[in-house]
Structure formats: C-alpha cells, structure tokens
Amino acid sequence: MARSFKESFSGFGRELLDGIRQDHFARLDEAAFEERIVGIEKAVAALYEAEVDEEEIIALLQKYWDLRLSEAKEFLRHEKQYQERESR
C-alpha cells in the first residue's frame, strides 16, 4: 500500500514544476507579443507622420512585420483614427 501511494506521487514535483514553467513561458510569450504590437504601432505612426503613401505603409508592414493584409490595414486605420483625434 505504501509503495502505491509513493508511486502515485512520484511525478508530482515534476508536474508542478512543468506547470510553473508553462505559466512562466506563457507570460514571456504575452510580453513578447505586446512588445511586438508596440513596435508595429510605432512603425505605423512614423510612416504615417512621414506622409508615406498608405498602400506603401501596408506593403511595408506586410514585408517587414509579416502581417496579413487585414492586419496591416487595421493598424493603419487605428493610427489614422488616433491622428484625427489628436488634431481636434
């Protein structure tokens, strides 16, 4: 009986450690994702402020940030709305 009890908890520490590691990596992934979004937003703001053609901004976002067309358009739309609010 004692042996089966020991066997049933033998991997508990490893499972607990694996869970902690997974949680830590998930937080790192989230932080990296958020930093990527901030970088894209700054790039869009700089290009838009430099009066780069909108189609060129979209093409550059797709090329250098590997965004889908819809994602690139959404980042540009968001920046245009922000600039409109700021100019009021």
The first five atom37 places (N, CA, C, CB, O) and aatype in JSON, in Angstrom:
{
  "aatype": [12, 0, 1, 15, 13, 11, 6, 15, 13, 15, 7, 13, 7, 1, 6, 10, 10, 3, 7, 9, 1, 5, 3, 8, 13, 0, 1, 10, 3, 6, 0, 0, 13, 6, 6, 1, 9, 19, 7, 9, 6, 11, 0, 19, 0, 0, 10, 18, 6, 0, 6, 19, 3, 6, 6, 6, 9, 9, 0, 10, 10, 5, 11, 18, 17, 3, 10, 1, 10, 15, 6, 0, 11, 6, 13, 10, 1, 8, 6, 11, 5, 18, 5, 6, 1, 6, 15, 1],
  "atom_mask": [
    [1, 1, 1, 1, 1],
    [1, 1, 1, 1, 1],
    [1, 1, 1, 1, 1],
    [1, 1, 1, 1, 1],
    [1, 1, 1, 1, 1],
    [1, 1, 1, 1, 1],
    [1, 1, 1, 1, 1],
    [1, 1, 1, 1, 1],
    [1, 1, 1, 1, 1],
    [1, 1, 1, 1, 1],
    [1, 1, 1, 0, 1],
    [1, 1, 1, 1, 1],
    [1, 1, 1, 0, 1],
    [1, 1, 1, 1, 1],
    [1, 1, 1, 1, 1],
    [1, 1, 1, 1, 1],
    [1, 1, 1, 1, 1],
    [1, 1, 1, 1, 1],
    [1, 1, 1, 0, 1],
    [1, 1, 1, 1, 1],
    [1, 1, 1, 1, 1],
    [1, 1, 1, 1, 1],
    [1, 1, 1, 1, 1],
    [1, 1, 1, 1, 1],
    [1, 1, 1, 1, 1],
    [1, 1, 1, 1, 1],
    [1, 1, 1, 1, 1],
    [1, 1, 1, 1, 1],
    [1, 1, 1, 1, 1],
    [1, 1, 1, 1, 1],
    [1, 1, 1, 1, 1],
    [1, 1, 1, 1, 1],
    [1, 1, 1, 1, 1],
    [1, 1, 1, 1, 1],
    [1, 1, 1, 1, 1],
    [1, 1, 1, 1, 1],
    [1, 1, 1, 1, 1],
    [1, 1, 1, 1, 1],
    [1, 1, 1, 0, 1],
    [1, 1, 1, 1, 1],
    [1, 1, 1, 1, 1],
    [1, 1, 1, 1, 1],
    [1, 1, 1, 1, 1],
    [1, 1, 1, 1, 1],
    [1, 1, 1, 1, 1],
    [1, 1, 1, 1, 1],
    [1, 1, 1, 1, 1],
    [1, 1, 1, 1, 1],
    [1, 1, 1, 1, 1],
    [1, 1, 1, 1, 1],
    [1, 1, 1, 1, 1],
    [1, 1, 1, 1, 1],
    [1, 1, 1, 1, 1],
    [1, 1, 1, 1, 1],
    [1, 1, 1, 1, 1],
    [1, 1, 1, 1, 1],
    [1, 1, 1, 1, 1],
    [1, 1, 1, 1, 1],
    [1, 1, 1, 1, 1],
    [1, 1, 1, 1, 1],
    [1, 1, 1, 1, 1],
    [1, 1, 1, 1, 1],
    [1, 1, 1, 1, 1],
    [1, 1, 1, 1, 1],
    [1, 1, 1, 1, 1],
    [1, 1, 1, 1, 1],
    [1, 1, 1, 1, 1],
    [1, 1, 1, 1, 1],
    [1, 1, 1, 1, 1],
    [1, 1, 1, 1, 1],
    [1, 1, 1, 1, 1],
    [1, 1, 1, 1, 1],
    [1, 1, 1, 1, 1],
    [1, 1, 1, 1, 1],
    [1, 1, 1, 1, 1],
    [1, 1, 1, 1, 1],
    [1, 1, 1, 1, 1],
    [1, 1, 1, 1, 1],
    [1, 1, 1, 1, 1],
    [1, 1, 1, 1, 1],
    [1, 1, 1, 1, 1],
    [1, 1, 1, 1, 1],
    [1, 1, 1, 1, 1],
    [1, 1, 1, 1, 1],
    [1, 1, 1, 1, 1],
    [1, 1, 1, 1, 1],
    [1, 1, 1, 1, 1],
    [1, 1, 1, 1, 1]
  ],
  "atom_positions": [
    [[0.83, -1.2, 0.0], [0.0, 0.0, 0.0], [0.86, 1.25, 0.0], [-0.93, 0.01, 1.2], [0.59, 2.19, -0.75]],
    [[1.9, 1.26, 0.84], [2.77, 2.42, 0.91], [3.49, 2.63, -0.41], [3.79, 2.27, 2.05], [3.73, 3.76, -0.83]],
    [[3.81, 1.55, -1.05], [4.52, 1.64, -2.33], [3.63, 2.28, -3.39], [4.99, 0.25, -2.79], [4.12, 3.13, -4.14]],
    [[2.36, 1.93, -3.49], [1.47, 2.5, -4.49], [1.19, 3.98, -4.2], [0.15, 1.72, -4.53], [1.02, 4.78, -5.11]],
    [[1.16, 4.32, -2.9], [0.99, 5.73, -2.52], [2.2, 6.54, -3.0], [0.8, 5.88, -0.98], [2.06, 7.62, -3.56]],
    [[3.39, 6.0, -2.76], [4.63, 6.65, -3.18], [4.68, 6.78, -4.7], [5.86, 5.87, -2.67], [5.07, 7.82, -5.23]],
    [[4.29, 5.72, -5.38], [4.31, 5.74, -6.84], [3.31, 6.76, -7.4], [4.0, 4.35, -7.39], [3.57, 7.4, -8.41]],
    [[2.19, 6.89, -6.73], [1.17, 7.82, -7.24], [1.62, 9.27, -7.12], [-0.13, 7.62, -6.49], [1.15, 10.11, -7.89]],
    [[2.51, 9.59, -6.19], [3.01, 10.95, -6.03], [4.43, 11.14, -6.53], [2.94, 11.35, -4.58], [5.01, 12.21, -6.34]],
    [[4.99, 10.14, -7.17], [6.39, 10.22, -7.59], [6.63, 11.3, -8.63], [6.84, 8.88, -8.15], [7.7, 11.91, -8.63]],
    [[5.69, 11.57, -9.51], [5.88, 12.59, -10.54], [5.25, 13.92, -10.2], [0.0, 0.0, 0.0], [5.23, 14.83, -11.02]],
    [[4.75, 14.05, -8.99], [4.02, 15.27, -8.59], [4.91, 16.51, -8.67], [3.47, 15.11, -7.17], [4.49, 17.54, -9.19]],
    [[6.13, 16.42, -8.16], [7.05, 17.56, -8.19], [7.37, 17.99, -9.61], [0.0, 0.0, 0.0], [7.41, 19.18, -9.92]],
    [[7.6, 17.02, -10.45], [7.91, 17.32, -11.85], [6.7, 17.95, -12.54], [8.34, 16.03, -12.59], [6.86, 18.9, -13.32]],
    [[5.51, 17.44, -12.27], [4.29, 18.02, -12.85], [4.08, 19.44, -12.38], [3.07, 17.16, -12.5], [3.7, 20.32, -13.16]],
    [[4.32, 19.67, -11.1], [4.19, 21.02, -10.54], [5.2, 21.96, -11.19], [4.38, 20.99, -9.02], [4.86, 23.08, -11.57]],
    [[6.44, 21.51, -11.31], [7.48, 22.33, -11.94], [7.16, 22.6, -13.4], [8.85, 21.63, -11.82], [7.35, 23.72, -13.88]],
    [[6.66, 21.59, -14.11], [6.27, 21.8, -15.51], [5.16, 22.84, -15.63], [5.81, 20.47, -16.13], [5.18, 23.66, -16.54]],
    [[4.2, 22.8, -14.71], [3.12, 23.79, -14.71], [3.65, 25.2, -14.47], [0.0, 0.0, 0.0], [3.22, 26.15, -15.12]],
    [[4.58, 25.32, -13.54], [5.18, 26.64, -13.27], [5.94, 27.13, -14.48], [6.13, 26.56, -12.04], [5.85, 28.3, -14.85]],
    [[6.69, 26.25, -15.11], [7.45, 26.64, -16.31], [6.52, 27.06, -17.45], [8.34, 25.48, -16.78], [6.78, 28.05, -18.13]],
    [[5.44, 26.32, -17.64], [4.5, 26.67, -18.7], [3.87, 28.03, -18.44], [3.41, 25.6, -18.81], [3.7, 28.82, -19.37]],
    [[3.53, 28.3, -17.19], [2.97, 29.6, -16.83], [3.97, 30.72, -17.09], [2.53, 29.61, -15.35], [3.62, 31.78, -17.6]],
    [[5.23, 30.47, -16.73], [6.29, 31.46, -16.95], [6.48, 31.73, -18.45], [7.62, 30.98, -16.32], [6.57, 32.88, -18.87]],
    [[6.53, 30.67, -19.24], [6.71, 30.85, -20.68], [5.5, 31.54, -21.31], [6.95, 29.5, -21.35], [5.66, 32.31, -22.26]],
    [[4.32, 31.27, -20.8], [3.12, 31.94, -21.32], [3.21, 33.44, -21.06], [1.84, 31.36, -20.68], [2.84, 34.24, -21.91]],
    [[3.7, 33.81, -19.87], [3.87, 35.24, -19.57], [4.92, 35.87, -20.46], [4.25, 35.43, -18.11], [4.75, 37.0, -20.92]],
    [[6.02, 35.16, -20.71], [7.04, 35.68, -21.62], [6.5, 35.84, -23.03], [8.27, 34.76, -21.63], [6.79, 36.83, -23.7]],
    [[5.72, 34.86, -23.48], [5.12, 34.94, -24.8], [4.19, 36.14, -24.89], [4.35, 33.66, -25.13], [4.2, 36.85, -25.9]],
    [[3.41, 36.39, -23.86], [2.49, 37.52, -23.83], [3.26, 38.84, -23.85], [1.59, 37.45, -22.59], [2.87, 39.78, -24.55]],
    [[4.35, 38.91, -23.1], [5.16, 40.13, -23.07], [5.81, 40.38, -24.44], [6.25, 40.03, -21.98], [5.85, 41.52, -24.9]],
    [[6.29, 39.33, -25.07], [6.9, 39.48, -26.4], [5.85, 39.91, -27.41], [7.56, 38.15, -26.84], [6.13, 40.75, -28.27]],
    [[4.65, 39.36, -27.31], [3.58, 39.74, -28.22], [3.21, 41.21, -28.05], [2.35, 38.85, -27.98], [3.04, 41.94, -29.03]],
    [[3.08, 41.64, -26.79], [2.74, 43.04, -26.53], [3.83, 43.98, -27.05], [2.52, 43.26, -25.03], [3.53, 45.04, -27.59]],
    [[5.09, 43.59, -26.87], [6.2, 44.41, -27.36], [6.17, 44.48, -28.89], [7.56, 43.85, -26.87], [6.48, 45.52, -29.47]],
    [[5.81, 43.39, -29.53], [5.71, 43.37, -31.0], [4.62, 44.34, -31.46], [5.4, 41.95, -31.51], [4.82, 45.08, -32.43]],
    [[3.49, 44.35, -30.78], [2.39, 45.25, -31.13], [2.83, 46.7, -30.98], [1.15, 44.97, -30.24], [2.56, 47.53, -31.85]],
    [[3.51, 47.01, -29.89], [4.0, 48.37, -29.66], [4.97, 48.77, -30.78], [4.7, 48.49, -28.28], [4.92, 49.9, -31.27]],
    [[5.83, 47.86, -31.18], [6.77, 48.14, -32.27], [6.06, 48.42, -33.59], [0.0, 0.0, 0.0], [6.45, 49.33, -34.32]],
    [[5.04, 47.65, -33.88], [4.28, 47.86, -35.11], [3.57, 49.2, -35.06], [3.27, 46.72, -35.33], [3.56, 49.94, -36.04]],
    [[2.97, 49.52, -33.92], [2.26, 50.79, -33.78], [3.21, 51.97, -33.97], [1.57, 50.88, -32.4], [2.86, 52.96, -34.61]],
    [[4.41, 51.87, -33.43], [5.4, 52.95, -33.59], [5.84, 53.07, -35.05], [6.62, 52.7, -32.7], [6.02, 54.18, -35.55]],
    [[6.01, 51.95, -35.72], [6.4, 51.97, -37.13], [5.31, 52.62, -37.98], [6.69, 50.54, -37.63], [5.61, 53.45, -38.84]],
    [[4.08, 52.26, -37.73], [2.96, 52.84, -38.47], [2.88, 54.34, -38.21], [1.62, 52.16, -38.09], [2.68, 55.12, -39.14]],
    [[3.02, 54.74, -36.96], [2.97, 56.16, -36.61], [4.07, 56.93, -37.33], [3.09, 56.36, -35.09], [3.82, 58.02, -37.86]],
    [[5.27, 56.39, -37.36], [6.39, 57.07, -38.02], [6.16, 57.18, -39.52], [7.69, 56.33, -37.75], [6.39, 58.24, -40.11]],
    [[5.72, 56.11, -40.14], [5.48, 56.13, -41.58], [4.34, 57.08, -41.94], [5.17, 54.72, -42.09], [4.41, 57.81, -42.93]],
    [[3.28, 57.05, -41.14], [2.13, 57.92, -41.4], [2.52, 59.38, -41.22], [0.95, 57.55, -40.46], [2.14, 60.23, -42.02]],
    [[3.29, 59.67, -40.17], [3.74, 61.03, -39.92], [4.66, 61.52, -41.03], [4.45, 61.12, -38.58], [4.67, 62.71, -41.37]],
    [[5.44, 60.61, -41.6], [6.34, 60.96, -42.7], [5.6, 61.08, -44.03], [7.44, 59.93, -42.82], [6.22, 61.31, -45.07]],
    [[4.29, 60.92, -43.98], [3.41, 61.04, -45.14], [3.74, 60.04, -46.24], [3.5, 62.42, -45.69], [3.64, 60.34, -47.43]],
    [[4.12, 58.83, -45.81], [4.32, 57.74, -46.75], [2.94, 57.31, -47.24], [5.1, 56.53, -46.09], [1.98, 57.27, -46.46]],
    [[2.83, 57.0, -48.51], [1.57, 56.58, -49.11], [0.99, 55.39, -48.35], [1.77, 56.21, -50.6], [1.72, 54.48, -47.96]],
    [[-0.31, 55.4, -48.13], [-0.96, 54.37, -47.33], [-0.74, 52.96, -47.88], [-2.45, 54.64, -47.25], [-0.52, 52.02, -47.12]],
    [[-0.79, 52.82, -49.19], [-0.55, 51.5, -49.79], [0.88, 51.04, -49.53], [-0.83, 51.53, -51.31], [1.13, 49.85, -49.34]],
    [[1.81, 51.98, -49.53], [3.21, 51.65, -49.24], [3.37, 51.25, -47.77], [4.13, 52.85, -49.57], [4.12, 50.32, -47.47]],
    [[2.69, 51.93, -46.88], [2.73, 51.57, -45.46], [2.23, 50.13, -45.28], [1.87, 52.55, -44.6], [2.85, 49.34, -44.57]],
    [[1.13, 49.82, -45.91], [0.57, 48.48, -45.82], [1.55, 47.44, -46.36], [-0.76, 48.4, -46.58], [1.76, 46.4, -45.75]],
    [[2.15, 47.74, -47.52], [3.11, 46.82, -48.12], [4.33, 46.61, -47.2], [3.56, 47.34, -49.49], [4.83, 45.5, -47.06]],
    [[4.81, 47.69, -46.59], [5.96, 47.59, -45.7], [5.62, 46.8, -44.43], [6.46, 48.99, -45.32], [6.44, 46.03, -43.94]],
    [[4.43, 47.0, -43.92], [4.02, 46.23, -42.74], [3.95, 44.74, -43.06], [2.66, 46.73, -42.22], [4.33, 43.9, -42.25]],
    [[3.45, 44.43, -44.23], [3.38, 43.03, -44.64], [4.78, 42.45, -44.84], [2.54, 42.89, -45.93], [5.04, 41.3, -44.47]],
    [[5.66, 43.23, -45.43], [7.0, 42.74, -45.73], [7.85, 42.56, -44.47], [7.7, 43.7, -46.68], [8.46, 41.51, -44.28]],
    [[7.9, 43.59, -43.63], [8.83, 43.57, -42.5], [8.25, 43.05, -41.2], [9.34, 44.92, -42.28], [8.99, 42.62, -40.32]],
    [[6.93, 43.08, -41.07], [6.3, 42.58, -39.84], [5.5, 41.32, -40.09], [5.4, 43.65, -39.24], [4.89, 40.76, -39.18]],
    [[5.49, 40.86, -41.35], [4.8, 39.63, -41.72], [3.33, 39.64, -41.31], [5.5, 38.44, -41.09], [2.81, 38.66, -40.78]],
    [[2.68, 40.77, -41.58], [1.27, 40.91, -41.25], [0.41, 40.51, -42.44], [0.95, 42.35, -40.82], [0.83, 40.64, -43.59]],
    [[-0.78, 40.04, -42.16], [-1.77, 39.82, -43.21], [-2.26, 41.18, -43.68], [-2.96, 38.93, -42.7], [-2.12, 42.18, -42.98]],
    [[-2.83, 41.2, -44.85], [-3.36, 42.45, -45.4], [-4.36, 43.08, -44.44], [-4.02, 42.19, -46.77], [-4.3, 44.28, -44.18]],
    [[-5.26, 42.27, -43.91], [-6.28, 42.8, -43.0], [-5.64, 43.37, -41.72], [-7.3, 41.7, -42.64], [-6.11, 44.38, -41.2]],
    [[-4.61, 42.73, -41.22], [-3.93, 43.21, -40.01], [-3.24, 44.55, -40.28], [-2.92, 42.18, -39.51], [-3.32, 45.47, -39.48]],
    [[-2.55, 44.63, -41.42], [-1.85, 45.87, -41.77], [-2.84, 47.02, -41.93], [-1.04, 45.68, -43.06], [-2.59, 48.13, -41.47]],
    [[-3.96, 46.74, -42.59], [-4.98, 47.77, -42.77], [-5.55, 48.21, -41.42], [-6.11, 47.24, -43.67], [-5.83, 49.4, -41.23]],
    [[-5.73, 47.29, -40.51], [-6.27, 47.61, -39.19], [-5.3, 48.49, -38.39], [-6.57, 46.32, -38.4], [-5.73, 49.44, -37.74]],
    [[-4.02, 48.2, -38.45], [-3.04, 49.05, -37.77], [-3.05, 50.46, -38.36], [-1.63, 48.44, -37.87], [-2.98, 51.44, -37.62]],
    [[-3.14, 50.56, -39.67], [-3.18, 51.86, -40.32], [-4.47, 52.6, -39.97], [-3.06, 51.71, -41.84], [-4.44, 53.8, -39.69]],
    [[-5.58, 51.91, -39.97], [-6.85, 52.53, -39.61], [-6.81, 53.07, -38.18], [-8.0, 51.52, -39.77], [-7.28, 54.17, -37.9]],
    [[-6.24, 52.29, -37.31], [-6.12, 52.71, -35.91], [-5.27, 53.98, -35.8], [-5.52, 51.58, -35.06], [-5.61, 54.89, -35.05]],
    [[-4.18, 54.04, -36.52], [-3.3, 55.22, -36.48], [-4.0, 56.45, -37.07], [-2.0, 54.95, -37.25], [-3.88, 57.55, -36.53]],
    [[-4.72, 56.26, -38.15], [-5.45, 57.39, -38.75], [-6.49, 57.93, -37.77], [-6.13, 56.96, -40.07], [-6.64, 59.15, -37.64]],
    [[-7.2, 57.05, -37.09], [-8.18, 57.49, -36.1], [-7.5, 58.23, -34.95], [-8.98, 56.3, -35.55], [-8.01, 59.24, -34.48]],
    [[-6.37, 57.74, -34.52], [-5.63, 58.39, -33.44], [-5.19, 59.79, -33.87], [-4.4, 57.55, -33.03], [-5.33, 60.75, -33.11]],
    [[-4.67, 59.91, -35.08], [-4.21, 61.22, -35.57], [-5.38, 62.18, -35.73], [-3.49, 61.06, -36.92], [-5.23, 63.37, -35.45]],
    [[-6.53, 61.7, -36.16], [-7.72, 62.55, -36.29], [-8.15, 63.09, -34.93], [-8.88, 61.76, -36.94], [-8.5, 64.26, -34.8]],
    [[-8.12, 62.24, -33.92], [-8.49, 62.68, -32.56], [-7.48, 63.7, -32.03], [-8.57, 61.47, -31.61], [-7.86, 64.67, -31.36]],
    [[-6.22, 63.48, -32.32], [-5.18, 64.38, -31.84], [-5.22, 65.75, -32.52], [-3.83, 63.74, -32.06], [-4.83, 66.75, -31.92]],
    [[-5.7, 65.8, -33.75], [-5.7, 67.06, -34.49], [-6.9, 67.94, -34.13], [-5.69, 66.78, -35.98], [-6.97, 69.09, -34.57]],
    [[-7.81, 67.42, -33.37], [-9.01, 68.21, -32.99], [-8.72, 69.17, -31.89], [-10.14, 67.31, -32.57], [-9.61, 69.9, -31.46]]
  ]
}
